[in-house]
Amino acid sequence: MVAAQFLTSIPVRLKGELRPEQLGRSTLYFPLVGLGIGAILAGLNWVFNLTLPAPVTSALLITALVILTGAMHLDGLSDTCDGMAGHKTVEERWRVMHDSRAGAFGVVGIILVLLIQYAALNSVPADKMTAVLLFMPTISRWAMVYAIYAFPYARKEGLGTAYKTATRWPQFIIATIITLAIAGALYPLLNVTGFIVFSGVLVITTGLAFYFKYKFAGLTGDTYGTINEIGEVIALIVVVIICKVGVGLI
């Protein structure tokens, strides 16, 4: 429930006051929340396809994903892109990321990510769409758990601090097992593609996390959101590449 409240705009009622350690423990459920988001997208995809052409369906699915997440991760992407721009000190980058106004780099970053998501989603074969919609948000939420667990947090305060402090190896291991189990469950539809997507997202997330550590002296809540968005993009691109050239893999 805690993970669903944090990762989605779906109203979730919690009993009592939320403690920081509850936030950290909730990360093991991130992939399951992603799977739930994917299930909603898969259901919408079925409904939209009854009357709408594929390009319109893809656009509506991306819109639904933004609504389901409250655009929170896109906001993190925007702040991260603004913070990376120019030659600044680490402290100056933090100040830029705290600014509620979106800069040019942030707007461009959002547009490019959404454009790539749309083009890639529109290129996924119809018979693979349900599996891809289920796994894409699952693996991207796992990527956040990996980043939270494996890389240092930049600041001593902020919401991300609670997640970093309380997320230990059990949460990471369980989240990983859940993600791989979902990839295995989707094997009849995706073959080994789910595991290849997992590997691709792992590699890209590692590279991004090291880059953010260099730019911001560690990761932040905004960079976690960026990793989620890039994870979705990478998942879609890997699937499209495999569908195009991966004979026997899907």
C-alpha positions as protocol buffer text, in pm:
chain_id: "A"
residue {
  index: 1
  type: MET
  ca { x: 0 y: 0 z: 0 }
}
residue {
  index: 2
  type: VAL
  ca { x: 283 y: 240 z: 83 }
}
residue {
  index: 3
  type: ALA
  ca { x: 454 y: 168 z: -248 }
}
residue {
  index: 4
  type: ALA
  ca { x: 129 y: 221 z: -440 }
}
residue {
  index: 5
  type: GLN
  ca { x: 73 y: 555 z: -268 }
}
residue {
  index: 6
  type: PHE
  ca { x: 422 y: 672 z: -360 }
}
residue {
  index: 7
  type: LEU
  ca { x: 440 y: 542 z: -717 }
}
residue {
  index: 8
  type: THR
  ca { x: 88 y: 614 z: -840 }
}
residue {
  index: 9
  type: SER
  ca { x: -183 y: 877 z: -828 }
}
residue {
  index: 10
  type: ILE
  ca { x: -435 y: 613 z: -719 }
}
residue {
  index: 11
  type: PRO
  ca { x: -585 y: 720 z: -383 }
}
residue {
  index: 12
  type: VAL
  ca { x: -461 y: 482 z: -115 }
}
residue {
  index: 13
  type: ARG
  ca { x: -558 y: 515 z: 249 }
}
residue {
  index: 14
  type: LEU
  ca { x: -303 y: 420 z: 508 }
}
residue {
  index: 15
  type: LYS
  ca { x: -369 y: 354 z: 875 }
}
residue {
  index: 16
  type: GLY
  ca { x: -165 y: 568 z: 1109 }
}
residue {
  index: 17
  type: GLU
  ca { x: 126 y: 798 z: 1041 }
}
residue {
  index: 18
  type: LEU
  ca { x: 375 y: 685 z: 778 }
}
residue {
  index: 19
  type: ARG
  ca { x: 721 y: 619 z: 925 }
}
residue {
  index: 20
  type: PRO
  ca { x: 1048 y: 654 z: 728 }
}
residue {
  index: 21
  type: GLU
  ca { x: 1137 y: 287 z: 774 }
}
residue {
  index: 22
  type: GLN
  ca { x: 805 y: 191 z: 614 }
}
residue {
  index: 23
  type: LEU
  ca { x: 911 y: 379 z: 303 }
}
residue {
  index: 24
  type: GLY
  ca { x: 1233 y: 183 z: 275 }
}
residue {
  index: 25
  type: ARG
  ca { x: 1066 y: -152 z: 333 }
}
residue {
  index: 26
  type: SER
  ca { x: 808 y: -73 z: 67 }
}
residue {
  index: 27
  type: THR
  ca { x: 1066 y: -80 z: -212 }
}
residue {
  index: 28
  type: LEU
  ca { x: 1042 y: -458 z: -237 }
}
residue {
  index: 29
  type: TYR
  ca { x: 686 y: -407 z: -366 }
}
residue {
  index: 30
  type: PHE
  ca { x: 789 y: -160 z: -640 }
}
residue {
  index: 31
  type: PRO
  ca { x: 789 y: -427 z: -916 }
}
residue {
  index: 32
  type: LEU
  ca { x: 444 y: -546 z: -807 }
}
residue {
  index: 33
  type: VAL
  ca { x: 310 y: -192 z: -825 }
}
residue {
  index: 34
  type: GLY
  ca { x: 465 y: -170 z: -1172 }
}
residue {
  index: 35
  type: LEU
  ca { x: 289 y: -494 z: -1266 }
}
residue {
  index: 36
  type: GLY
  ca { x: -40 y: -348 z: -1144 }
}
residue {
  index: 37
  type: ILE
  ca { x: 13 y: -39 z: -1358 }
}
residue {
  index: 38
  type: GLY
  ca { x: 93 y: -267 z: -1651 }
}
residue {
  index: 39
  type: ALA
  ca { x: -227 y: -465 z: -1594 }
}
residue {
  index: 40
  type: ILE
  ca { x: -430 y: -145 z: -1614 }
}
residue {
  index: 41
  type: LEU
  ca { x: -249 y: -46 z: -1935 }
}
residue {
  index: 42
  type: ALA
  ca { x: -308 y: -391 z: -2083 }
}
residue {
  index: 43
  type: GLY
  ca { x: -678 y: -366 z: -2006 }
}
residue {
  index: 44
  type: LEU
  ca { x: -698 y: -21 z: -2163 }
}
residue {
  index: 45
  type: ASN
  ca { x: -509 y: -147 z: -2466 }
}
residue {
  index: 46
  type: TRP
  ca { x: -773 y: -416 z: -2520 }
}
residue {
  index: 47
  type: VAL
  ca { x: -1055 y: -162 z: -2489 }
}
residue {
  index: 48
  type: PHE
  ca { x: -892 y: 97 z: -2715 }
}
residue {
  index: 49
  type: ASN
  ca { x: -813 y: -157 z: -2984 }
}
residue {
  index: 50
  type: LEU
  ca { x: -1182 y: -237 z: -3023 }
}
residue {
  index: 51
  type: THR
  ca { x: -1242 y: 92 z: -3203 }
}
residue {
  index: 52
  type: LEU
  ca { x: -915 y: 282 z: -3245 }
}
residue {
  index: 53
  type: PRO
  ca { x: -613 y: 244 z: -3475 }
}
residue {
  index: 54
  type: ALA
  ca { x: -278 y: 144 z: -3322 }
}
residue {
  index: 55
  type: PRO
  ca { x: -114 y: 492 z: -3328 }
}
residue {
  index: 56
  type: VAL
  ca { x: -405 y: 647 z: -3138 }
}
residue {
  index: 57
  type: THR
  ca { x: -404 y: 359 z: -2892 }
}
residue {
  index: 58
  type: SER
  ca { x: -31 y: 407 z: -2827 }
}
residue {
  index: 59
  type: ALA
  ca { x: -81 y: 777 z: -2760 }
}
residue {
  index: 60
  type: LEU
  ca { x: -369 y: 708 z: -2521 }
}
residue {
  index: 61
  type: LEU
  ca { x: -170 y: 441 z: -2336 }
}
residue {
  index: 62
  type: ILE
  ca { x: 117 y: 683 z: -2277 }
}
residue {
  index: 63
  type: THR
  ca { x: -134 y: 943 z: -2159 }
}
residue {
  index: 64
  type: ALA
  ca { x: -288 y: 689 z: -1922 }
}
residue {
  index: 65
  type: LEU
  ca { x: 57 y: 601 z: -1786 }
}
residue {
  index: 66
  type: VAL
  ca { x: 129 y: 967 z: -1714 }
}
residue {
  index: 67
  type: ILE
  ca { x: -207 y: 1003 z: -1537 }
}
residue {
  index: 68
  type: LEU
  ca { x: -161 y: 684 z: -1335 }
}
residue {
  index: 69
  type: THR
  ca { x: 176 y: 804 z: -1205 }
}
residue {
  index: 70
  type: GLY
  ca { x: 72 y: 1166 z: -1159 }
}
residue {
  index: 71
  type: ALA
  ca { x: 358 y: 1266 z: -1394 }
}
residue {
  index: 72
  type: MET
  ca { x: 585 y: 1235 z: -1089 }
}
residue {
  index: 73
  type: HIS
  ca { x: 865 y: 1054 z: -1268 }
}
residue {
  index: 74
  type: LEU
  ca { x: 847 y: 1293 z: -1564 }
}
residue {
  index: 75
  type: ASP
  ca { x: 883 y: 1580 z: -1319 }
}
residue {
  index: 76
  type: GLY
  ca { x: 1199 y: 1414 z: -1186 }
}
residue {
  index: 77
  type: LEU
  ca { x: 1325 y: 1375 z: -1542 }
}
residue {
  index: 78
  type: SER
  ca { x: 1263 y: 1743 z: -1610 }
}
residue {
  index: 79
  type: ASP
  ca { x: 1446 y: 1854 z: -1294 }
}
residue {
  index: 80
  type: THR
  ca { x: 1736 y: 1619 z: -1365 }
}
residue {
  index: 81
  type: CYS
  ca { x: 1779 y: 1747 z: -1722 }
}
residue {
  index: 82
  type: ASP
  ca { x: 1777 y: 2107 z: -1598 }
}
residue {
  index: 83
  type: GLY
  ca { x: 2031 y: 2020 z: -1329 }
}
residue {
  index: 84
  type: MET
  ca { x: 2266 y: 1853 z: -1576 }
}
residue {
  index: 85
  type: ALA
  ca { x: 2272 y: 2152 z: -1811 }
}
residue {
  index: 86
  type: GLY
  ca { x: 2569 y: 2386 z: -1818 }
}
residue {
  index: 87
  type: HIS
  ca { x: 2885 y: 2410 z: -1612 }
}
residue {
  index: 88
  type: LYS
  ca { x: 2775 y: 2432 z: -1250 }
}
residue {
  index: 89
  type: THR
  ca { x: 2890 y: 2323 z: -909 }
}
residue {
  index: 90
  type: VAL
  ca { x: 2707 y: 2038 z: -739 }
}
residue {
  index: 91
  type: GLU
  ca { x: 2531 y: 2280 z: -506 }
}
residue {
  index: 92
  type: GLU
  ca { x: 2417 y: 2492 z: -800 }
}
residue {
  index: 93
  type: ARG
  ca { x: 2278 y: 2182 z: -971 }
}
residue {
  index: 94
  type: TRP
  ca { x: 2083 y: 2097 z: -655 }
}
residue {
  index: 95
  type: ARG
  ca { x: 1935 y: 2449 z: -648 }
}
residue {
  index: 96
  type: VAL
  ca { x: 1828 y: 2422 z: -1012 }
}
residue {
  index: 97
  type: MET
  ca { x: 1661 y: 2087 z: -943 }
}
residue {
  index: 98
  type: HIS
  ca { x: 1473 y: 2236 z: -647 }
}
residue {
  index: 99
  type: ASP
  ca { x: 1331 y: 2515 z: -865 }
}
residue {
  index: 100
  type: SER
  ca { x: 964 y: 2439 z: -934 }
}
residue {
  index: 101
  type: ARG
  ca { x: 987 y: 2601 z: -1277 }
}
residue {
  index: 102
  type: ALA
  ca { x: 1077 y: 2379 z: -1572 }
}
residue {
  index: 103
  type: GLY
  ca { x: 1369 y: 2498 z: -1782 }
}
residue {
  index: 104
  type: ALA
  ca { x: 1432 y: 2447 z: -2151 }
}
residue {
  index: 105
  type: PHE
  ca { x: 1642 y: 2134 z: -2098 }
}
residue {
  index: 106
  type: GLY
  ca { x: 1372 y: 1981 z: -1880 }
}
residue {
  index: 107
  type: VAL
  ca { x: 1097 y: 2045 z: -2134 }
}
residue {
  index: 108
  type: VAL
  ca { x: 1309 y: 1907 z: -2417 }
}
residue {
  index: 109
  type: GLY
  ca { x: 1393 y: 1599 z: -2208 }
}
residue {
  index: 110
  type: ILE
  ca { x: 1026 y: 1522 z: -2144 }
}
residue {
  index: 111
  type: ILE
  ca { x: 933 y: 1573 z: -2509 }
}
residue {
  index: 112
  type: LEU
  ca { x: 1210 y: 1345 z: -2633 }
}
residue {
  index: 113
  type: VAL
  ca { x: 1133 y: 1066 z: -2385 }
}
residue {
  index: 114
  type: LEU
  ca { x: 760 y: 1073 z: -2464 }
}
residue {
  index: 115
  type: LEU
  ca { x: 835 y: 1081 z: -2837 }
}
residue {
  index: 116
  type: ILE
  ca { x: 1060 y: 776 z: -2812 }
}
residue {
  index: 117
  type: GLN
  ca { x: 807 y: 596 z: -2595 }
}
residue {
  index: 118
  type: TYR
  ca { x: 534 y: 660 z: -2847 }
}
residue {
  index: 119
  type: ALA
  ca { x: 741 y: 551 z: -3148 }
}
residue {
  index: 120
  type: ALA
  ca { x: 868 y: 238 z: -2973 }
}
residue {
  index: 121
  type: LEU
  ca { x: 528 y: 139 z: -2831 }
}
residue {
  index: 122
  type: ASN
  ca { x: 371 y: 187 z: -3172 }
}
residue {
  index: 123
  type: SER
  ca { x: 633 y: -53 z: -3314 }
}
residue {
  index: 124
  type: VAL
  ca { x: 560 y: -341 z: -3075 }
}
residue {
  index: 125
  type: PRO
  ca { x: 377 y: -627 z: -3252 }
}
residue {
  index: 126
  type: ALA
  ca { x: 13 y: -657 z: -3150 }
}
residue {
  index: 127
  type: ASP
  ca { x: 54 y: -1014 z: -3024 }
}
residue {
  index: 128
  type: LYS
  ca { x: 332 y: -903 z: -2785 }
}
residue {
  index: 129
  type: MET
  ca { x: 169 y: -584 z: -2662 }
}
residue {
  index: 130
  type: THR
  ca { x: 1 y: -727 z: -2352 }
}
residue {
  index: 131
  type: ALA
  ca { x: 322 y: -887 z: -2225 }
}
residue {
  index: 132
  type: VAL
  ca { x: 525 y: -575 z: -2301 }
}
residue {
  index: 133
  type: LEU
  ca { x: 276 y: -350 z: -2122 }
}
residue {
  index: 134
  type: LEU
  ca { x: 291 y: -577 z: -1818 }
}
residue {
  index: 135
  type: PHE
  ca { x: 669 y: -597 z: -1803 }
}
residue {
  index: 136
  type: MET
  ca { x: 772 y: -243 z: -1903 }
}
residue {
  index: 137
  type: PRO
  ca { x: 652 y: -71 z: -1582 }
}
residue {
  index: 138
  type: THR
  ca { x: 764 y: -370 z: -1376 }
}
residue {
  index: 139
  type: ILE
  ca { x: 1128 y: -357 z: -1484 }
}
residue {
  index: 140
  type: SER
  ca { x: 1146 y: 23 z: -1464 }
}
residue {
  index: 141
  type: ARG
  ca { x: 1026 y: 18 z: -1101 }
}
residue {
  index: 142
  type: TRP
  ca { x: 1281 y: -252 z: -1026 }
}
residue {
  index: 143
  type: ALA
  ca { x: 1548 y: -21 z: -1173 }
}
residue {
  index: 144
  type: MET
  ca { x: 1461 y: 237 z: -909 }
}
residue {
  index: 145
  type: VAL
  ca { x: 1502 y: -20 z: -632 }
}
residue {
  index: 146
  type: TYR
  ca { x: 1842 y: -114 z: -772 }
}
residue {
  index: 147
  type: ALA
  ca { x: 1950 y: 251 z: -789 }
}
residue {
  index: 148
  type: ILE
  ca { x: 1826 y: 323 z: -437 }
}
residue {
  index: 149
  type: TYR
  ca { x: 2005 y: 21 z: -292 }
}
residue {
  index: 150
  type: ALA
  ca { x: 2332 y: 21 z: -484 }
}
residue {
  index: 151
  type: PHE
  ca { x: 2425 y: 390 z: -514 }
}
residue {
  index: 152
  type: PRO
  ca { x: 2478 y: 669 z: -260 }
}
residue {
  index: 153
  type: TYR
  ca { x: 2221 y: 939 z: -197 }
}
residue {
  index: 154
  type: ALA
  ca { x: 2340 y: 1293 z: -262 }
}
residue {
  index: 155
  type: ARG
  ca { x: 2179 y: 1489 z: 22 }
}
residue {
  index: 156
  type: LYS
  ca { x: 2116 y: 1447 z: 392 }
}
residue {
  index: 157
  type: GLU
  ca { x: 1749 y: 1540 z: 366 }
}
residue {
  index: 158
  type: GLY
  ca { x: 1460 y: 1481 z: 130 }
}
residue {
  index: 159
  type: LEU
  ca { x: 1213 y: 1200 z: 64 }
}
residue {
  index: 160
  type: GLY
  ca { x: 1480 y: 992 z: -110 }
}
residue {
  index: 161
  type: THR
  ca { x: 1682 y: 984 z: 212 }
}
residue {
  index: 162
  type: ALA
  ca { x: 1415 y: 775 z: 384 }
}
residue {
  index: 163
  type: TYR
  ca { x: 1417 y: 525 z: 99 }
}
residue {
  index: 164
  type: LYS
  ca { x: 1796 y: 507 z: 88 }
}
residue {
  index: 165
  type: THR
  ca { x: 1835 y: 467 z: 463 }
}
residue {
  index: 166
  type: ALA
  ca { x: 1579 y: 188 z: 501 }
}
residue {
  index: 167
  type: THR
  ca { x: 1636 y: -5 z: 177 }
}
residue {
  index: 168
  type: ARG
  ca { x: 1868 y: -297 z: 254 }
}
residue {
  index: 169
  type: TRP
  ca { x: 1977 y: -605 z: 66 }
}
residue {
  index: 170
  type: PRO
  ca { x: 1664 y: -808 z: 157 }
}
residue {
  index: 171
  type: GLN
  ca { x: 1438 y: -555 z: -16 }
}
residue {
  index: 172
  type: PHE
  ca { x: 1662 y: -548 z: -321 }
}
residue {
  index: 173
  type: ILE
  ca { x: 1690 y: -927 z: -343 }
}
residue {
  index: 174
  type: ILE
  ca { x: 1316 y: -982 z: -304 }
}
residue {
  index: 175
  type: ALA
  ca { x: 1237 y: -711 z: -560 }
}
residue {
  index: 176
  type: THR
  ca { x: 1481 y: -875 z: -801 }
}
residue {
  index: 177
  type: ILE
  ca { x: 1331 y: -1221 z: -747 }
}
residue {
  index: 178
  type: ILE
  ca { x: 981 y: -1082 z: -806 }
}
residue {
  index: 179
  type: THR
  ca { x: 1092 y: -912 z: -1129 }
}
residue {
  index: 180
  type: LEU
  ca { x: 1265 y: -1222 z: -1262 }
}
residue {
  index: 181
  type: ALA
  ca { x: 964 y: -1434 z: -1165 }
}
residue {
  index: 182
  type: ILE
  ca { x: 739 y: -1204 z: -1367 }
}
residue {
  index: 183
  type: ALA
  ca { x: 978 y: -1233 z: -1661 }
}
residue {
  index: 184
  type: GLY
  ca { x: 956 y: -1610 z: -1624 }
}
residue {
  index: 185
  type: ALA
  ca { x: 577 y: -1602 z: -1607 }
}
residue {
  index: 186
  type: LEU
  ca { x: 572 y: -1406 z: -1932 }
}
residue {
  index: 187
  type: TYR
  ca { x: 808 y: -1655 z: -2100 }
}
residue {
  index: 188
  type: PRO
  ca { x: 528 y: -1813 z: -2312 }
}
residue {
  index: 189
  type: LEU
  ca { x: 464 y: -1470 z: -2465 }
}
residue {
  index: 190
  type: LEU
  ca { x: 809 y: -1314 z: -2465 }
}
residue {
  index: 191
  type: ASN
  ca { x: 1043 y: -1614 z: -2470 }
}
residue {
  index: 192
  type: VAL
  ca { x: 1383 y: -1499 z: -2334 }
}
residue {
  index: 193
  type: THR
  ca { x: 1313 y: -1137 z: -2425 }
}
residue {
  index: 194
  type: GLY
  ca { x: 1205 y: -1053 z: -2070 }
}
residue {
  index: 195
  type: PHE
  ca { x: 1544 y: -1161 z: -1935 }
}
residue {
  index: 196
  type: ILE
  ca { x: 1727 y: -971 z: -2211 }
}
residue {
  index: 197
  type: VAL
  ca { x: 1526 y: -661 z: -2123 }
}
residue {
  index: 198
  type: PHE
  ca { x: 1623 y: -711 z: -1758 }
}
residue {
  index: 199
  type: SER
  ca { x: 1991 y: -726 z: -1854 }
}
residue {
  index: 200
  type: GLY
  ca { x: 1965 y: -420 z: -2077 }
}
residue {
  index: 201
  type: VAL
  ca { x: 1792 y: -212 z: -1809 }
}
residue {
  index: 202
  type: LEU
  ca { x: 2050 y: -326 z: -1553 }
}
residue {
  index: 203
  type: VAL
  ca { x: 2338 y: -209 z: -1772 }
}
residue {
  index: 204
  type: ILE
  ca { x: 2182 y: 126 z: -1862 }
}
residue {
  index: 205
  type: THR
  ca { x: 2071 y: 194 z: -1504 }
}
residue {
  index: 206
  type: THR
  ca { x: 2424 y: 127 z: -1380 }
}
residue {
  index: 207
  type: GLY
  ca { x: 2570 y: 367 z: -1635 }
}
residue {
  index: 208
  type: LEU
  ca { x: 2313 y: 636 z: -1556 }
}
residue {
  index: 209
  type: ALA
  ca { x: 2362 y: 600 z: -1181 }
}
residue {
  index: 210
  type: PHE
  ca { x: 2738 y: 644 z: -1211 }
}
residue {
  index: 211
  type: TYR
  ca { x: 2684 y: 948 z: -1432 }
}
residue {
  index: 212
  type: PHE
  ca { x: 2439 y: 1102 z: -1185 }
}
residue {
  index: 213
  type: LYS
  ca { x: 2681 y: 1031 z: -903 }
}
residue {
  index: 214
  type: TYR
  ca { x: 2944 y: 1226 z: -1096 }
}
residue {
  index: 215
  type: LYS
  ca { x: 2708 y: 1516 z: -1174 }
}
residue {
  index: 216
  type: PHE
  ca { x: 2524 y: 1544 z: -842 }
}
residue {
  index: 217
  type: ALA
  ca { x: 2763 y: 1376 z: -592 }
}
residue {
  index: 218
  type: GLY
  ca { x: 2506 y: 1100 z: -556 }
}
residue {
  index: 219
  type: LEU
  ca { x: 2152 y: 1020 z: -656 }
}
residue {
  index: 220
  type: THR
  ca { x: 1836 y: 1210 z: -562 }
}
residue {
  index: 221
  type: GLY
  ca { x: 1462 y: 1156 z: -580 }
}
residue {
  index: 222
  type: ASP
  ca { x: 1462 y: 1332 z: -917 }
}
residue {
  index: 223
  type: THR
  ca { x: 1725 y: 1098 z: -1059 }
}
residue {
  index: 224
  type: TYR
  ca { x: 1523 y: 799 z: -936 }
}
residue {
  index: 225
  type: GLY
  ca { x: 1232 y: 927 z: -1143 }
}
residue {
  index: 226
  type: THR
  ca { x: 1462 y: 974 z: -1440 }
}
residue {
  index: 227
  type: ILE
  ca { x: 1588 y: 617 z: -1408 }
}
residue {
  index: 228
  type: ASN
  ca { x: 1227 y: 495 z: -1411 }
}
residue {
  index: 229
  type: GLU
  ca { x: 1148 y: 687 z: -1731 }
}
residue {
  index: 230
  type: ILE
  ca { x: 1466 y: 576 z: -1906 }
}
residue {
  index: 231
  type: GLY
  ca { x: 1404 y: 220 z: -1789 }
}
residue {
  index: 232
  type: GLU
  ca { x: 1067 y: 220 z: -1965 }
}
residue {
  index: 233
  type: VAL
  ca { x: 1227 y: 355 z: -2282 }
}
residue {
  index: 234
  type: ILE
  ca { x: 1506 y: 97 z: -2277 }
}
residue {
  index: 235
  type: ALA
  ca { x: 1258 y: -186 z: -2220 }
}
residue {
  index: 236
  type: LEU
  ca { x: 1056 y: -80 z: -2524 }
}
residue {
  index: 237
  type: ILE
  ca { x: 1361 y: -28 z: -2745 }
}
residue {
  index: 238
  type: VAL
  ca { x: 1506 y: -368 z: -2657 }
}
residue {
  index: 239
  type: VAL
  ca { x: 1176 y: -537 z: -2740 }
}
residue {
  index: 240
  type: VAL
  ca { x: 1153 y: -353 z: -3073 }
}
residue {
  index: 241
  type: ILE
  ca { x: 1512 y: -447 z: -3164 }
}
residue {
  index: 242
  type: ILE
  ca { x: 1452 y: -812 z: -3080 }
}
residue {
  index: 243
  type: CYS
  ca { x: 1127 y: -814 z: -3280 }
}
residue {
  index: 244
  type: LYS
  ca { x: 1318 y: -668 z: -3572 }
}
residue {
  index: 245
  type: VAL
  ca { x: 1633 y: -882 z: -3576 }
}
residue {
  index: 246
  type: GLY
  ca { x: 1615 y: -1133 z: -3291 }
}
residue {
  index: 247
  type: VAL
  ca { x: 1518 y: -1446 z: -3481 }
}
residue {
  index: 248
  type: GLY
  ca { x: 1394 y: -1711 z: -3239 }
}
residue {
  index: 249
  type: LEU
  ca { x: 1413 y: -1482 z: -2936 }
}
residue {
  index: 250
  type: ILE
  ca { x: 1051 y: -1374 z: -2939 }
}
